[in-house]
Amino acid sequence: MYRCSIQKHSGLVMSLDAFYFDGRGSRRHPVRLAAGDGCLLIEGENGARAVPAANVRASEPQGRAPRTLRFAGEAAFCEIGQSAELDALLAALGQRDSIAVRLQKRWRWTIGSLAVIGAMLAAAYFWGLPWGARMIAPHVPIALMRGVSKEALERLDKHLFKPTALPEARRQRLTGGFRALAANDPALAAYGEGVILLFRAAPRLGPNAFALPGGQVALLDELAGLDMDDAEILAVLAHELGHLAGRHGVRQFIQSSVVAAFGAAWFGDVSAAAAALAAALLDSGHSRDMEREADDYAAAALQRQGQSPALLASALEKLETAHRAKTRRNEDGPAGGYLDWLSSHPATGERIRRLRAMRRVPPRRMRRKAKNLFNRGDHDGHGEKREQKLDAEFTEDMEKNF
């Protein structure tokens, strides 16, 4: 059975129980293993053999799972449980674990490796993914995103939206103002005639407006029903046009698709692109830099129309008042759970102050600032420095113009 017999060997190192498989069948044969004279010695009921240590290939340890000892050029192998005695036998044969295996046995290295992997994944998610999305977004065909946006809108119409109840006259006024804001803007040229204003109602969402990456901007009745005049609502719509000009929806779609693809590969759960987009529209907010870009775009667009960026600041204040009132109602009673505009477009006092400061900034310079922002990365590792620089620039503008 073992092809060669052994009579006597000196310097034997222990003897371990194992199972021998001859490679011709599935039957296992109990044997004893030992190391001596530079060979692995195998002895069983059918005979004995010696295998040169250089021809022995030991599998890597996997917890308490049995390990295999294979022999170069043969189908035969031995199976033996992992133990300290096996490690000593392999050491006697000159076998040494790989660096990866040795590091796995040191808990400090294991914890350190996990920490490094976690940091790399976090860096890829928070910086690498947004940067990649920004680089890819300008090359994504608008026609492709228009089709995805159409399907996402159909899903929302089916499950969430209701027909608008706004009077026809007001819809026409808002549509006319919206078209004037978007007219002859090179930043929106790629969308062609696809930049359109849609009217919907969604009581579960509350006061809201959002832009789909295909060029559609949806205005909900709940937002139009707040204590705002049409000029303030148009300022909010100008902000949404800023998201279109910056391809923010495309960038979010790319990011959510990468995360969904990673999740599908890891967990085996694949969802449709339109479903992912619909969820992203409702559940994910824009980054702080995206909000800055959209605010600056809206300010420049309003100034081109002879309007003050303070209109958007006023709209933000009214939205914030409505948001706080809703929060108090939810604290006093059962939570209704709707997502208003501030939930996905976080407004802060800093944003409102910046918008009120912009009223004195010359329109040409304001448009240049907005254009420069669209040419910068969303997350380039210098976000705080860039914010300080922008705030300093706006402070300088205020001092020169007041």
GUVEX-377573 format. One line per 5 residues: for each residue x negated, y negated, z of C-alpha. Coordinates in Angstrom, 1 decimal. Example, Ala and Ser with C-alpha at 12.3 -4.5 7.8 and 13.67 -1.06 7.14 Angstrom:
BEGIN
-12.3:4.5:7.8 ~ -13.7:1.1:7.1
//
This chain:
BEGIN
0.0:0.0:0.0 ~ -2.7:-2.5:0.9 ~ -5.1:-1.5:-1.9 ~ -8.2:-1.3:0.3 ~ -8.9:0.2:3.7
-11.1:-1.1:6.5 ~ -13.0:1.1:8.9 ~ -14.6:-1.3:11.3 ~ -15.0:-5.0:11.7 ~ -16.9:-7.0:14.3
-15.9:-10.3:15.9 ~ -12.2:-9.9:15.6 ~ -10.1:-12.9:16.8 ~ -6.9:-11.8:18.5 ~ -4.1:-9.8:16.8
-0.7:-11.2:15.9 ~ 2.5:-9.5:14.8 ~ 3.8:-10.4:11.4 ~ 5.8:-9.0:8.4 ~ 4.2:-8.0:5.1
6.1:-8.3:1.7 ~ 4.4:-6.5:-1.2 ~ 6.0:-8.7:-3.8 ~ 7.8:-5.8:-5.5 ~ 10.8:-5.6:-3.2
12.6:-7.3:-0.4 ~ 11.7:-4.8:2.3 ~ 9.5:-6.2:5.0 ~ 6.7:-4.1:6.7 ~ 5.6:-4.8:10.3
1.9:-5.5:10.4 ~ -0.8:-6.9:12.7 ~ -3.0:-9.8:11.6 ~ -6.5:-10.6:12.8 ~ -9.5:-12.6:11.6
-13.0:-11.3:11.4 ~ -16.0:-11.4:9.1 ~ -14.5:-14.3:7.1 ~ -11.4:-12.2:6.2 ~ -7.8:-12.0:7.2
-7.3:-8.4:8.3 ~ -3.9:-6.8:7.8 ~ -3.1:-3.5:9.3 ~ 0.2:-1.6:9.3 ~ 1.7:1.9:9.2
0.7:2.4:5.6 ~ -2.9:1.3:5.8 ~ -5.0:-1.8:6.1 ~ -6.7:-4.4:3.9 ~ -8.9:-7.4:4.2
-8.2:-10.6:2.3 ~ -11.1:-13.2:1.9 ~ -10.3:-16.3:3.9 ~ -10.8:-18.5:0.8 ~ -7.8:-16.7:-0.8
-5.4:-17.3:2.0 ~ -2.9:-20.1:1.5 ~ -0.8:-21.1:4.6 ~ 2.4:-23.0:4.3 ~ 2.8:-26.2:6.2
4.5:-26.0:9.6 ~ 8.2:-26.9:9.6 ~ 9.3:-27.1:13.3 ~ 10.0:-23.6:14.5 ~ 10.6:-22.1:11.0
8.4:-19.1:10.1 ~ 5.3:-19.8:8.1 ~ 4.0:-17.8:5.1 ~ 0.5:-16.7:4.3 ~ 0.1:-16.2:0.5
-2.8:-14.7:-1.3 ~ -4.4:-16.2:-4.4 ~ -3.4:-14.3:-7.6 ~ -0.9:-12.0:-5.8 ~ 2.9:-11.9:-5.3
2.4:-10.3:-1.8 ~ 2.6:-12.5:1.3 ~ 2.9:-12.3:5.0 ~ 5.6:-14.1:7.2 ~ 4.8:-15.0:10.8
6.3:-17.3:13.4 ~ 4.6:-20.6:14.2 ~ 2.6:-20.5:17.4 ~ -0.6:-21.8:19.0 ~ -2.1:-18.3:18.4
-1.4:-18.7:14.7 ~ -3.2:-22.0:14.7 ~ -6.2:-20.4:16.3 ~ -6.2:-17.6:13.8 ~ -6.1:-20.0:10.9
-8.8:-22.1:12.5 ~ -11.0:-18.9:12.7 ~ -10.3:-18.4:8.9 ~ -11.5:-22.0:8.3 ~ -8.0:-23.1:7.5
-7.2:-26.7:8.5 ~ -3.9:-28.6:8.4 ~ -3.6:-31.4:5.9 ~ -3.8:-35.0:7.1 ~ -0.1:-35.5:6.9
0.5:-32.4:9.1 ~ -2.1:-33.6:11.7 ~ -0.5:-37.0:11.8 ~ 3.0:-35.5:12.3 ~ 1.8:-33.8:15.4
0.9:-37.2:17.0 ~ 4.0:-39.0:18.1 ~ 2.4:-42.4:18.0 ~ 1.6:-42.0:14.4 ~ 5.1:-40.7:13.7
6.7:-43.6:15.4 ~ 4.4:-46.0:13.7 ~ 5.1:-44.5:10.3 ~ 8.9:-44.8:10.9 ~ 8.4:-48.4:11.9
6.4:-49.2:8.7 ~ 9.0:-47.5:6.5 ~ 11.8:-49.4:8.3 ~ 10.0:-52.7:7.8 ~ 9.4:-51.9:4.1
13.1:-51.1:3.6 ~ 14.2:-54.2:5.4 ~ 11.8:-56.3:3.4 ~ 13.0:-54.7:0.2 ~ 16.7:-55.4:1.2
16.3:-59.0:2.5 ~ 13.6:-60.3:0.1 ~ 12.8:-57.9:-2.7 ~ 16.4:-57.1:-3.7 ~ 17.6:-60.8:-3.9
14.4:-61.7:-5.8 ~ 14.9:-58.9:-8.3 ~ 18.6:-59.8:-8.7 ~ 17.7:-63.4:-9.4 ~ 15.2:-62.4:-12.1
17.6:-59.9:-13.7 ~ 20.8:-62.0:-13.5 ~ 20.1:-64.4:-16.5 ~ 19.6:-61.4:-18.8 ~ 22.9:-59.7:-17.9
25.3:-60.3:-20.8 ~ 28.3:-62.4:-19.8 ~ 30.5:-60.2:-21.9 ~ 29.6:-57.2:-19.7 ~ 30.4:-59.1:-16.5
33.6:-60.5:-18.1 ~ 34.9:-56.9:-18.6 ~ 33.9:-55.9:-15.0 ~ 35.5:-59.0:-13.6 ~ 38.7:-58.3:-15.6
39.0:-54.8:-14.1 ~ 38.2:-56.2:-10.6 ~ 40.9:-58.8:-11.0 ~ 43.4:-56.2:-12.1 ~ 42.7:-54.2:-8.9
43.2:-57.3:-6.8 ~ 46.4:-58.2:-8.6 ~ 47.7:-54.7:-8.0 ~ 46.8:-54.4:-4.3 ~ 46.4:-57.8:-2.9
47.4:-60.8:-5.0 ~ 50.9:-62.1:-5.7 ~ 52.1:-64.5:-8.4 ~ 51.5:-68.2:-7.6 ~ 54.3:-70.4:-6.3
52.6:-73.7:-7.1 ~ 54.7:-76.1:-9.3 ~ 53.8:-76.1:-12.9 ~ 53.1:-79.8:-12.9 ~ 50.5:-79.5:-10.1
48.9:-76.5:-11.8 ~ 48.5:-78.5:-15.0 ~ 46.9:-81.4:-13.1 ~ 44.4:-79.1:-11.3 ~ 43.6:-77.3:-14.6
42.9:-80.6:-16.3 ~ 40.6:-81.7:-13.5 ~ 38.9:-78.3:-13.5 ~ 38.2:-78.5:-17.3 ~ 36.8:-82.0:-16.9
34.4:-80.7:-14.3 ~ 33.2:-77.8:-16.5 ~ 33.1:-79.7:-19.8 ~ 29.9:-80.1:-21.7 ~ 27.8:-78.6:-18.9
24.7:-76.7:-20.2 ~ 24.6:-74.6:-17.1 ~ 28.0:-73.1:-18.0 ~ 27.3:-72.8:-21.8 ~ 26.7:-69.1:-21.6
30.3:-68.5:-20.5 ~ 31.7:-70.2:-23.6 ~ 35.5:-70.5:-23.3 ~ 35.5:-68.0:-20.5 ~ 35.4:-70.5:-17.7
39.1:-70.6:-16.7 ~ 41.1:-71.4:-13.6 ~ 43.5:-68.8:-12.3 ~ 46.3:-69.3:-9.7 ~ 47.3:-66.6:-7.3
48.8:-66.2:-3.9 ~ 47.4:-64.0:-1.1 ~ 48.8:-64.5:2.4 ~ 46.5:-61.8:3.8 ~ 43.4:-63.8:2.6
44.5:-67.2:3.7 ~ 43.0:-70.4:2.3 ~ 40.5:-69.2:-0.3 ~ 39.0:-69.7:-3.8 ~ 36.3:-67.7:-5.4
34.5:-67.3:-8.7 ~ 34.2:-64.0:-10.5 ~ 30.9:-63.3:-12.4 ~ 32.7:-63.2:-15.7 ~ 33.6:-66.9:-15.5
37.1:-66.8:-13.9 ~ 37.8:-69.0:-10.8 ~ 40.7:-68.1:-8.7 ~ 42.5:-70.7:-6.5 ~ 44.9:-69.3:-3.9
48.2:-71.0:-3.0 ~ 47.2:-70.9:0.7 ~ 44.2:-73.3:-0.1 ~ 46.3:-75.6:-2.2 ~ 48.9:-75.7:0.6
46.5:-77.2:3.1 ~ 46.6:-80.9:3.9 ~ 44.4:-81.7:0.9 ~ 44.9:-83.9:-2.1 ~ 44.0:-82.7:-5.6
40.7:-84.5:-5.5 ~ 39.5:-82.5:-2.5 ~ 40.7:-79.2:-4.0 ~ 38.8:-80.0:-7.2 ~ 35.7:-80.6:-5.1
36.1:-77.0:-3.8 ~ 36.5:-75.8:-7.3 ~ 33.4:-77.7:-8.3 ~ 31.6:-75.7:-5.6 ~ 32.9:-72.5:-7.2
31.6:-73.7:-10.6 ~ 28.2:-74.0:-8.9 ~ 28.3:-70.3:-8.1 ~ 29.0:-69.6:-11.8 ~ 26.2:-71.9:-12.9
23.7:-70.2:-10.5 ~ 24.9:-66.7:-11.5 ~ 25.5:-66.0:-7.9 ~ 28.3:-63.6:-8.6 ~ 26.1:-61.6:-11.0
23.3:-61.6:-8.5 ~ 25.6:-60.3:-5.7 ~ 27.0:-57.7:-8.1 ~ 23.5:-56.5:-8.9 ~ 22.6:-56.3:-5.2
25.8:-54.5:-4.3 ~ 25.4:-52.1:-7.2 ~ 21.8:-51.2:-6.2 ~ 23.0:-50.6:-2.6 ~ 25.9:-48.6:-3.8
23.6:-46.5:-6.1 ~ 21.2:-45.9:-3.3 ~ 24.1:-44.9:-1.1 ~ 25.5:-42.6:-3.8 ~ 22.1:-40.9:-4.2
21.7:-40.5:-0.5 ~ 25.3:-39.7:0.6 ~ 26.8:-38.4:-2.7 ~ 29.6:-41.0:-2.8 ~ 30.0:-42.8:-6.1
32.5:-45.6:-6.6 ~ 33.5:-47.6:-9.6 ~ 31.7:-50.8:-10.4 ~ 34.9:-52.8:-10.4 ~ 35.8:-51.5:-6.9
32.3:-52.5:-5.7 ~ 32.8:-55.9:-7.1 ~ 36.2:-56.4:-5.6 ~ 34.9:-55.3:-2.2 ~ 31.9:-57.7:-2.6
34.2:-60.6:-3.4 ~ 36.2:-60.0:-0.2 ~ 33.6:-58.7:2.2 ~ 30.2:-60.4:1.5 ~ 29.3:-64.0:2.0
26.9:-66.1:-0.1 ~ 23.4:-66.7:1.2 ~ 22.5:-70.0:2.7 ~ 20.4:-70.9:-0.4 ~ 23.3:-70.0:-2.7
25.6:-72.3:-0.7 ~ 23.1:-75.1:-1.0 ~ 22.8:-74.7:-4.7 ~ 26.6:-74.6:-5.1 ~ 27.0:-77.7:-2.9
24.4:-79.6:-4.9 ~ 26.0:-78.6:-8.2 ~ 29.4:-79.8:-6.9 ~ 27.9:-83.1:-5.8 ~ 26.4:-83.7:-9.2
29.6:-82.7:-11.0 ~ 31.7:-85.0:-8.9 ~ 29.3:-87.9:-9.4 ~ 29.5:-87.4:-13.2 ~ 33.3:-87.9:-12.8
32.8:-91.0:-10.7 ~ 33.7:-89.2:-7.5 ~ 31.9:-89.0:-4.2 ~ 30.4:-85.7:-2.9 ~ 32.1:-86.7:0.4
35.3:-85.2:-1.1 ~ 33.8:-81.7:-0.6 ~ 32.6:-82.7:2.9 ~ 36.2:-83.7:3.7 ~ 37.6:-80.5:2.2
35.1:-78.5:4.3 ~ 36.2:-80.3:7.5 ~ 39.9:-79.6:6.8 ~ 39.1:-75.9:6.0 ~ 37.1:-75.7:9.3
40.1:-77.1:11.2 ~ 42.4:-74.5:9.6 ~ 39.8:-71.8:10.3 ~ 39.6:-72.8:14.0 ~ 43.4:-72.9:14.3
43.6:-69.4:12.8 ~ 41.0:-68.2:15.2 ~ 42.9:-69.5:18.2 ~ 46.1:-67.8:17.0 ~ 44.2:-64.5:16.7
42.9:-64.9:20.2 ~ 46.3:-65.7:21.6 ~ 48.1:-62.8:19.9 ~ 47.5:-59.8:17.6 ~ 44.8:-60.5:15.0
46.3:-61.0:11.6 ~ 43.0:-60.3:9.9 ~ 42.7:-62.5:6.8 ~ 39.6:-63.7:5.1 ~ 39.7:-67.5:4.5
37.3:-69.6:2.5 ~ 35.0:-70.4:5.4 ~ 34.6:-66.7:6.2 ~ 32.8:-66.1:2.9 ~ 31.5:-69.6:2.5
30.1:-70.5:5.9 ~ 30.4:-74.2:6.5 ~ 28.2:-75.9:9.0 ~ 27.7:-79.4:10.3 ~ 24.4:-79.6:8.4
26.2:-78.9:5.1 ~ 28.8:-81.6:5.8 ~ 26.1:-84.1:6.7 ~ 24.1:-83.4:3.6 ~ 27.2:-83.9:1.4
28.1:-87.2:3.0 ~ 24.5:-88.3:2.5 ~ 24.6:-87.4:-1.2 ~ 27.1:-90.2:-1.9 ~ 24.2:-92.7:-2.0
22.0:-90.5:-4.2 ~ 21.9:-91.5:-7.8 ~ 23.7:-89.0:-10.0 ~ 20.8:-88.4:-12.3 ~ 18.5:-87.5:-9.4
21.2:-85.3:-7.8 ~ 21.6:-83.4:-11.0 ~ 17.8:-82.9:-11.1 ~ 17.8:-81.5:-7.6 ~ 20.6:-79.1:-8.5
18.7:-77.9:-11.6 ~ 15.5:-77.4:-9.6 ~ 17.3:-75.4:-7.0 ~ 18.7:-73.0:-9.7 ~ 15.2:-72.5:-10.9
14.0:-71.3:-7.5 ~ 14.2:-67.9:-5.9 ~ 17.0:-67.0:-3.5 ~ 14.6:-65.5:-1.0 ~ 10.9:-66.3:-1.6
9.6:-66.2:1.9 ~ 9.5:-70.0:2.3 ~ 13.2:-70.6:3.0 ~ 12.6:-72.7:6.2 ~ 9.9:-74.8:4.6
12.1:-75.5:1.6 ~ 15.1:-76.5:3.8 ~ 12.8:-78.9:5.7 ~ 11.5:-80.4:2.4 ~ 15.0:-80.8:1.0
16.3:-82.4:4.2 ~ 13.3:-84.8:4.1 ~ 14.1:-85.7:0.5 ~ 17.7:-86.5:1.3 ~ 16.7:-88.6:4.3
14.4:-90.6:2.0 ~ 17.2:-91.1:-0.5 ~ 19.5:-92.4:2.3 ~ 16.9:-94.8:3.5 ~ 16.3:-96.2:0.0
20.0:-96.6:-0.9 ~ 21.6:-97.8:2.3
//
